[in-house]
Amino acid sequence: MHHDDALARLRARLADSSETRRPVARPDLPLKLGHLVTESAVALLKPAAVLVPILRRPHGHTVLLTKRADHLRQHKGQISFPGGRRDAGDASYAFAALREAQEEVGLPPEAVQVLGYLDDHPTFTGYRITPVVGYVDAAFAPITDPGEVAEAFELPLAYVTGDDCFERKVFSRGGFEVPFLEIQYAGHQIWGATAAILWNLRQQFIAE
């Protein structure tokens, strides 16, 4: 798919999404863990937002990801999108995501066109993550904050939308076998909420 056609498809798919209409993704959990994603349980989760930055490059679109610094208390060394907890002073989830992206990788908010929102993702660490999809048409080179980010890298969008990049695996938690998605790319292991959000992004391109 030509990158301009891909962008137009994404715009159309996200046109009806908004700050107030964001369904919660239903993870594939064992039956006894289903209570973790009920409406009442999700309402108690702490709000967070991540930016899913799609960059226009000469060879096609890419998705910007970060590797979290190894000294962080939570999720150290894991692959994530720029983002974090929504602060009380943030005017919106999009504002929170753009603020965090500027702090973590030096992406100016004015360089990002917000296209819409993917499904919210609940996490075992007590957050409800709102993925904000943003398009960056201008030239951009990440400048990482070493206090939060060890590395920034780009994942080709064509790789995400292909047929073979996602693997289904399981991990043990609290005596349960919990399924999850994983992507291996250029020595990086992408899993958890980040892989789930990328899967949701992929659906916007392949769904009829």
N, C-alpha and C positions, 0 to 999 in steps of 0.2 A: 504493500500500500504506500503510495507517494506520501511524503510527510505533510504536505498541505491538505491532502484528503484525510489523513489521519487526524489532523488537528480539527478539521471541520466536523468530523464524526464525533470527536470528543466534546466539542462545543455543544453539538446537538443533544448528546446524551445527558449532559450536565445542565442543560438549560432550565430544567424545572427544579433543580436542587436549590436549597437556600439555607440560611442560618437557622430557620425555624422548622424546616422539613428535612430532617436527617434521620432516616431509619437506622436502627442498630443492627450491625452484622450479627448473624446467628452462627457462632462457631460450632464446629462439629465436635460436641462434647459428649462424654459418656452420660448415660441417662441420669445417674445420681448427681451429676454436676449441673444439670439443667437449671436448677434454682439460681445459679449465678448470673443468669442473663434475663431474669424476669424484669418487668417494668419497674417494680418497686426496688429491686436490687440495683438496677442500672441507675436509678435516680439518686442513689447514695454515692455513686462514684465521683471522684474529683474531676472537674473539667480540664481537658488539655487539648491542644491543637498542634498539628504538624503541617508543614508546607510540603506538598508534593510538587517540586519544581521541575517542569518540563522545559528543557533548554533547546533552542533551535541551533543546530550545528550544521556546517556545510555537508556533512555525510549523513544527516538525518537527526531526528530528535533523540535526546537522551534524558534520563531521569537522574537528578542529583541526589546522592546519598552521603551520609557521613558515618565515620567510625568514631564512637564515643571514646573519650579519653580513658586511659586505664586507671586513673586515680579516682574516678567518680564513684560515689557510694552505690548508685543503682545502675544496673545494665552496663557496667564498664566493659569497654572493648566491643560492644555489640554494634551492629549496623542499624542505623535509624535514619529517619528524615529529620531535617531541622525542625525543632519545635520543643514544646514543654508545657508546663502547667499554665492555664489561663489565669492571669493576675486579675485582681479586683478592678484595677484601673483600665483593663483592656476593653475597648469599645465593642469588640466582636471577636469571634473565633478567627476570622481572617486577619484582624489586627494582631492578635496574639501570635499567629503563625508567621506573619511577616516580620513582626518584632524579633521573634526568636531567630528567624533566618538571617536577619541583618546582624544580630549579635554573634551567631555561630559561624557563619560563612561569609559575612560582608555583602550580602545581597541587598541592594537598595530597594525598599518597598515600591518606589516609583517605577522600577524596572519590571515589576511583576503585574501581569494582567490576571486577576482572579477569574477562573473559568467556572468554578462551582465546587461542589462538595461530594465526597464519596461517603459511603456508609460509616457511621461511627463504630469504633471498635472498643469493647470493654477489655481490660487487661487484668491479669491475676494480681498485679501490684496496686489495684484500686483506682485506675483511671479510666475515663471514657474519652477516647481520642477522636477528635474531629479532624479528618484529613481535608485540607484545603488545597485544591488543585490550582496551580499557578503557571502561567506561560511566560517565558523569558525570551523575547525576540532579540534583544540587544546582546552584544558581546559581553561575556562575563567570565571572570576568573576568580574562583573562590579564595578568600583570605580567611583562614580558619582561626578561631579563638582557641589557643592551646589549653586554656582552662576547661574547655568543654569538648573539643573535637581533636582527635588525633590525626584524622585524614578526611578529605572529601574526594569522592570519585564519582564517575558518571556511568550509568548502566544504560546501554542502548535500548530505546523503546521497542525496537524490532525484536530484541531478545526477550523482553517481557511478554510481548504479544505472540511469541512463537509457541510451538506446541510442546517443547521438551524441556523448558527451563525449571518448571516446578516439580518438586518431589514431595510425596506424602510420607511423613514419618510420625513416630510417636515418642513421647517421653513420659517418665513416671513421675507423678506428683500426688502425694497424699494417698498412696495406694492405688491410684487410678492410672490407666494408660491413656494419655491425652494426645490426640492427633494434632499435627501441625504441618504447615507447609515450609519448604526450604528451597532456596535458590543458591547455587554455587556459581560465582562469577569472579574471575581474575584473582583467585585466592581468597575471596571473601565469602563467608557463610552468612546468608541473609535469611532470617527466620522470624518466628513470633509475629507480633503486630505488623512489623514492616513488610514481611512477606505476604501477610493477609491483605494489607492495603494494596500492595502491588497486584495481587490476584484480583481484587475488586476493580483496580484500574484496568487490568487486562479485559475484564468482562465488558467494559464500556466500548471496546473495540470489536469484540467478537460476537456480542449479543445482537440478535436480529431486531 
